[in-house]
Amino acid sequence: MEKSNSSPAPAAMHSIPFRRSQPFLVAAIIICGLFYFFHTPENFGFPPALRTEPCGDAATANFDSDSKVPLEAHIMSKCPDARDCLKQLVLPAMQTQWSKVDFKLSFIGQTTDDDGVQCKHGPAECMGNIIMLCAAELYPDPKTFLGFTMCLERDFRDIAEKSLIEDCALEHAIDIKLIEECASRDNGAYGMHKLRESVSRTADVSGVSIALQPSFP
């Protein structure tokens, strides 16, 4: 299975490596970048009707998907850096600008010649990645799938344990049966295909990072 042609090349995105010693600085850069993008419309040719929209729920219905800024996290689900990156960088940015951001999780790994994926922290990490991808597909609202992902990452060492997945699904009103069906569909081929597509997006990424790519008109 080959990488999707519709996926933007990782090299085209501005990637910010995650460093544990500088989380708040990087979070501030991301938040300020998003704020600047949406509060200087004259620089980007936004229609006048969009220039005075407030942040928050009231603005959501008036911004279509084309007006959102792509924000992508490249992670390994069984890595402590992933937990810290999501908690300290992604979550603060999403809390302030969630209605203006097109957020995506992509996973770091290596595709294999037998249509599989080799994950740095073993098969359990691959399964954790697939579970998160299925949650994002079934529950595209980032408040739901990101909350579920954050819950799993709190106990990243047990990322593929059924009890953890069930507890986090219950906490975030996710149907565990739908997640299981997605991950196991076609004897696991569907979930593996999703993971291979995701890994292809991070082919040039060496570690946990954040990519911010404004889509200018």
C-alpha positions as CSV (number, residue, x, y, z in Angstrom):
1,M,0.0,0.0,0.0
2,E,1.5,3.3,-1.1
3,K,1.4,6.7,0.6
4,S,-1.5,8.9,-0.2
5,N,-1.0,11.5,-3.0
6,S,-3.3,13.9,-1.2
7,S,-1.1,14.1,1.9
8,P,1.1,17.2,2.1
9,A,4.8,16.4,2.0
10,P,6.3,16.7,5.5
11,A,9.1,18.9,4.1
12,A,6.6,21.5,3.0
13,M,5.6,22.1,6.6
14,H,7.4,24.2,9.2
15,S,8.4,21.7,11.8
16,I,9.2,22.6,15.4
17,P,11.1,19.8,17.2
18,F,9.9,19.1,20.8
19,R,12.4,19.8,23.5
20,R,11.4,19.0,27.1
21,S,13.5,22.0,28.4
22,Q,11.6,24.6,26.2
23,P,7.9,23.5,26.1
24,F,6.4,26.8,27.1
25,L,8.5,28.8,24.7
26,V,7.4,26.5,21.8
27,A,3.8,26.6,22.9
28,A,3.9,30.4,23.0
29,I,5.3,30.4,19.5
30,I,2.5,28.2,18.2
31,I,-0.2,30.1,19.9
32,C,1.2,33.5,18.9
33,G,1.6,32.3,15.3
34,L,-2.1,31.2,15.2
35,F,-3.2,34.4,16.8
36,Y,-1.2,36.5,14.4
37,F,-2.5,34.5,11.4
38,F,-6.2,35.1,12.4
39,H,-5.8,38.7,13.6
40,T,-4.0,40.2,10.7
41,P,-6.4,39.4,7.9
42,E,-5.4,42.3,5.7
43,N,-2.1,40.5,5.1
44,F,-3.8,37.4,3.8
45,G,-6.7,38.7,1.8
46,F,-9.5,37.4,4.1
47,P,-13.0,38.6,3.1
48,P,-14.2,41.5,5.3
49,A,-16.9,39.3,6.8
50,L,-14.3,37.2,8.5
51,R,-12.1,40.0,9.8
52,T,-14.1,40.7,13.0
53,E,-15.0,37.2,14.0
54,P,-14.4,36.5,17.7
55,C,-12.6,33.4,18.9
56,G,-14.6,30.6,20.4
57,D,-17.8,28.7,19.7
58,A,-19.6,31.7,18.1
59,A,-17.0,31.7,15.3
60,T,-17.0,28.0,14.5
61,A,-20.0,28.0,12.1
62,N,-18.6,30.9,10.1
63,F,-15.2,29.4,9.3
64,D,-15.1,26.6,6.7
65,S,-12.4,23.9,6.7
66,D,-10.5,25.9,4.0
67,S,-9.9,28.8,6.4
68,K,-8.3,26.6,9.1
69,V,-4.6,26.5,9.8
70,P,-3.1,22.9,9.5
71,L,-1.4,22.0,12.8
72,E,0.2,18.5,12.9
73,A,1.9,16.6,15.7
74,H,4.4,13.9,14.8
75,I,4.5,11.4,17.7
76,M,5.3,7.9,18.8
77,S,2.5,6.8,21.1
78,K,4.6,4.8,23.5
79,C,7.2,7.6,24.0
80,P,7.1,10.0,27.0
81,D,8.0,12.9,24.7
82,A,4.6,12.3,22.9
83,R,2.7,12.7,26.2
84,D,4.7,15.8,27.1
85,C,4.4,17.3,23.7
86,L,0.6,16.9,23.5
87,K,0.1,18.2,27.1
88,Q,2.5,21.1,27.0
89,L,2.4,22.3,23.4
90,V,-0.7,21.0,21.5
91,L,-3.3,21.3,24.2
92,P,-2.5,24.9,25.1
93,A,-2.7,25.9,21.4
94,M,-5.9,24.0,20.9
95,Q,-7.6,25.5,24.0
96,T,-7.2,29.0,22.6
97,Q,-7.6,28.5,18.9
98,W,-9.3,25.1,18.4
99,S,-12.1,26.4,16.1
100,K,-9.5,27.8,13.7
101,V,-7.1,24.8,13.6
102,D,-7.2,21.7,11.4
103,F,-5.4,19.4,13.8
104,K,-3.9,16.1,12.8
105,L,-1.9,13.4,14.5
106,S,0.7,11.6,12.5
107,F,2.9,8.8,13.7
108,I,6.6,8.1,13.4
109,G,7.7,4.7,12.2
110,Q,9.1,2.9,9.2
111,T,7.2,1.0,6.5
112,T,8.3,-2.5,5.7
113,D,8.3,-4.4,2.4
114,D,5.6,-6.8,3.6
115,D,3.0,-3.9,3.9
116,G,3.6,-3.5,7.6
117,V,5.1,-0.9,9.9
118,Q,8.0,-1.1,12.3
119,C,7.4,1.1,15.3
120,K,10.4,2.2,17.4
121,H,8.8,1.0,20.7
122,G,7.5,-2.3,19.4
123,P,4.2,-3.8,18.2
124,A,2.3,-2.4,21.2
125,E,3.1,1.1,20.0
126,C,1.9,0.3,16.5
127,M,-1.4,-0.9,18.0
128,G,-1.6,2.3,20.1
129,N,-1.0,4.4,17.0
130,I,-3.8,2.5,15.1
131,I,-6.3,2.9,18.0
132,M,-5.6,6.7,18.0
133,L,-6.0,6.9,14.2
134,C,-9.3,5.1,14.4
135,A,-10.5,7.4,17.1
136,A,-9.6,10.4,15.0
137,E,-11.5,9.0,12.0
138,L,-14.6,8.0,14.0
139,Y,-14.7,11.1,16.2
140,P,-13.2,13.9,14.1
141,D,-14.0,16.6,16.6
142,P,-10.5,17.3,18.2
143,K,-12.1,17.9,21.6
144,T,-13.1,14.2,21.5
145,F,-10.2,12.4,19.9
146,L,-7.5,14.6,21.4
147,G,-9.0,14.1,24.8
148,F,-9.1,10.3,24.3
149,T,-5.5,10.4,23.0
150,M,-4.4,12.5,26.0
151,C,-6.0,9.9,28.3
152,L,-4.1,7.1,26.7
153,E,-0.9,9.0,26.8
154,R,-1.1,9.5,30.6
155,D,-0.3,5.8,30.8
156,F,1.7,5.5,27.6
157,R,3.6,2.4,28.9
158,D,0.3,0.5,28.8
159,I,-0.9,2.1,25.5
160,A,-2.3,-1.0,24.0
161,E,-3.9,-2.5,27.1
162,K,-7.6,-3.2,26.7
163,S,-8.4,-2.0,30.2
164,L,-6.8,1.4,29.5
165,I,-8.5,1.8,26.1
166,E,-11.9,0.9,27.6
167,D,-11.4,3.4,30.5
168,C,-10.4,6.2,28.2
169,A,-13.2,5.4,25.8
170,L,-15.7,5.6,28.7
171,E,-14.3,8.8,29.9
172,H,-14.7,10.5,26.5
173,A,-17.9,9.0,25.4
174,I,-16.3,6.9,22.7
175,D,-17.9,3.6,21.6
176,I,-15.1,1.0,22.2
177,K,-16.8,-1.5,19.8
178,L,-16.4,1.0,16.9
179,I,-12.7,1.4,17.8
180,E,-12.2,-2.3,17.9
181,E,-14.0,-2.8,14.6
182,C,-11.9,-0.2,12.9
183,A,-8.6,-1.6,14.2
184,S,-9.5,-5.2,13.3
185,R,-11.3,-4.6,10.0
186,D,-10.2,-7.0,7.2
187,N,-8.1,-8.9,9.7
188,G,-6.2,-5.8,10.7
189,A,-5.4,-4.7,7.2
190,Y,-7.5,-1.6,7.4
191,G,-5.8,-0.3,10.6
192,M,-2.4,-1.1,9.2
193,H,-3.2,0.7,6.0
194,K,-4.1,3.8,8.0
195,L,-0.9,3.5,10.0
196,R,1.2,3.2,6.8
197,E,-0.4,6.3,5.4
198,S,0.3,8.2,8.6
199,V,3.9,7.0,8.8
200,S,4.4,8.1,5.2
201,R,3.7,11.7,6.3
202,T,6.6,11.6,8.8
203,A,9.2,10.0,6.5
204,D,11.6,12.9,7.0
205,V,10.9,13.4,10.7
206,S,13.4,12.0,13.2
207,G,11.6,12.7,16.5
208,V,8.5,14.1,18.2
209,S,7.7,17.5,16.6
210,I,5.0,20.0,15.8
211,A,4.4,21.2,12.2
212,L,2.5,24.4,11.5
213,Q,1.7,25.2,7.9
214,P,-0.5,28.2,7.2
215,S,-2.6,27.9,4.1
216,F,-2.5,31.3,2.6
217,P,-5.1,32.3,0.0
